[in-house]
Amino acid sequence: MERLQKVIANYGYTSRRKAEDLIKRQKVMVNGQIITELGTKVSARDVISIDGVIINKDVKHEYYILNKPRNVISSTTDKAGRITVVDLIDTDARIYPIGRLDYDTTGLILLTNDGDFANTLMHPSFEIEKTYIAKLDKVLGKEDILAIKKGIIVDGRKVEVRKFKVKRRDLEKNTEIVEITIIEGRNHIIKKLFRELGVDVVKLSRIAYGFLNVVDLKSGEYRNLTIKEIKKLYALAKE
């Protein structure tokens, strides 16, 4: 027996938090009965429906790694009609991105219809390293680099930088390319970090997520995560 909101998330219908909201709004039925209590537990034999549609019909979990192109939305839909990361995956499953990358940011993003897997990876306690390549509109000084390594305060909280190095520097154009590894996923965090130093990020790409990378994937390409990779991510979350 498991809590209803967790089961709904595990089937990939929506996040656990949104599932709780659906229950409160009396949108969820179990075996034909409207459920309003968040503590309600269900078994594998129970029939769960949301807005009259049964959701637990032998759902097969799917897991993808995508090399997100520029100008693609990290969402399931977009009111403006722009391309989303979900549009790039050939599947009938109700997948969604784990976390997000900005519209103009490229690189590695994971997608799944496994709510428990997504919640595990997005939980604040899951300190997985995320590595980015950033092109800056200015050359950093020694004091800037030292400040980055010590930890820049962004929105009242220090950003822990695990690794940092200058990859290429163009003194004539006053630009440089850096590689930076952090462990958090706040929105626009890399751009905000450099903005604290008076530097703008011209281009940004996430090249690694823990042990995963997109070296073998061209922009817009994707592949299924292997069982070994999925288990390894779960193992990292429990460390």
N, C-alpha and C positions, 0 to 999 in steps of 0.2 A: 504494500500500500504506500502511495506517495501523495504529497500535496498536489491538488489539482493544478495550481498555477505552474508548478514545476513540470508536470506532465505536458501541459499545453506548450511550454517553452521547448521541451525536449522534442516535441513533434515538429518544431520549426515554424509554428504558426505565428508567434510573436515573442517578444522578450517576456521574462517572468514578471517584470514590473507592469507591463502593459496588460498581461494576462490577469493580474490582480485587479486592474481597473475595469476590465471586461466583466469580471465576476461581480464587482461592486455595482456595475450598471445593469446587472441581470441579463447579460448577453449569453451566458454559458449554461448549458443544460447537461446533466449526467443522467443517462437512462430515462430521458424524457422529462426530468424534473429540473426546474430552474434552481441554480445554486447561487447563494449570496454570501456564504461564509468562507473566508479565506483559508481557514484551517481544514476544510473538507479534504478527505483523502479518497483516492480512487485506486482501483486495481486494473490489471491489463484486460479484464473481462468487461469493464464498464464502457459504455458508449458515450463519447464526449462530442457535443455539438456546439458550435458558436454561430449565432444568427441563423440557426436551422441547418447548418452544414456540418456533417460529421467529419471530424478531423483525424481520428485515429484509425485509419484503414491501412494497416500494413505499411506505414511510412518507412522508407529506406533513407537512412542518413547519407548525405553527400558532403564532401569536403574538397574545396578547391583552393589552389594558389594561383593568383593572377598577377601579371605584370601590367598594372594599370597605366593606360596612356594619359597624356595631358588632356585637359578639358573633358573629363568624364566624371560624373557625379558618383560619390560613394554612398549610394542609396538604392532602394528597390524601385522607386519611381521618382519622377520629377514633373512637377506641375507645368514647368516651362517647356517640357518635351525634349529636354537634353538627354543624351545617352547616359545610361547608368552602368555601373559595374555588372549588375545582374544581366543587362542586355547582352553582354559579351560572352556569357556562359550558355552553352547549348544544353539546357535541361528543362524539364517540366516541373521540377521540384521547386518549392517556395524557399529558395535560398536568400540569404542576406549577408551583407559584409560584416566582418568582425572588426569593430572600430571604423575609422575612416581616414582617408587622405583628402587633402584639399582638392578643389576642382582643377587647379593648375599644377598639382603635385603628381609625380609619376611614381611607379615602382610597386613593390610587393604589398598585396592585400589578400587576406583570406576570406573565403565565403563558405557558408554552410547552411543547412537547415536543422542542425543539431543545437537546440537552445542551451542545453547543459554545457556543451563544449564551448559555445560562444560566451556564455556567462563566466565560465572558468577563466578563459583567456582575457576577458575584459575586466575582471575583478582587480581592484587597486592593489591587492596583496600579491598579484602575479607580476613580479618584476622581471619581465623578459627584456633582453637587450634589443633595441631597435636601432639600426645603423642607417644613416642618411648621407648622401652626397649633396652638398649645397654650393651653388655659385653665388658669391657675394659681390656687391657693387663697390666694395672698398677693400683695400689690403689691411689686414688686421695688424695692430702693433703688438709688441711683446706684452704690454700690460693687458691688452684685450685677451690674448691667449691665456695668460695667467688667471685672469678673472673667470674665463670660461671653465678652466680646469678646477678652480676653487668652487664654482657653482654660482650662477647668476640667479638673482631673485626675480621671479616673474609672477605677477599678481599675488605678491605676498608669500610665495613659497619658492624655496631653492630648487633649481633644476640640477639633479645629479648627473654629471657627465662622466661616463665610464671610460670613454676613449675620445681623443681628439688629435687630428693631425692635418697639416696643410698639404694638399695633394699637388697643387699647381698655383703659381703666382705670376701675374702679368703686371709688372710695375708700370709699363707704358700706359696701359688701359686702366690701371688702378683697380684691378679685379683679382679675385683668387677663388680657387675651388678647395673646399675642405671636406673632411670626412668626420662625422660626429656620431657617437653612440650614446643613447640615453635609455632610461628604463621606464619612462612614463608615456602616457598617451593623451595629455591635455590638448585641446584643439589649438591649432596654429602654434604649438609650443616652440618649434625650431625657429620660426619666423619671429616670434615674440622675444626669444632669447637674444637673437642678434640685434633686434630693434633696440634692446636695452643698451647696446653699445653704439647706437647710431648707425647701424649697418642694415641694409635691406638684402633680403634673399631674392636673387633674380630667378634662379631655377632650383628646384628641390626634388630629390628622388630618394625613396626608401629602398635600399639595396639588400637589406637583411632583416629578418625577424627571428631572433634567436639563432638556431642552426640552419634555418631556411634562407634561401637566396633565390634570385631570379636570373642568375647567370645564363641559364640555358633557355630562358624564355624571352622571345622578342616582345616588343611593345604590343599589348593587346592579346598576347598568347596566355594560355592557362593550362593547368594539368590537375589531375586528382592528387590529393595527398595520399601517401601510402599508409597502410595500417601501422607500419613501424613509426612513421612520422607523427601520426595521431597519438599513439601511445607515448611517444617521447615528449610531446607537448603536455600531455596530462601528467607525466612524471615530473616535468619541470615545475608545474603548478603546485605539486605537493611537497616540493623541497622547502 
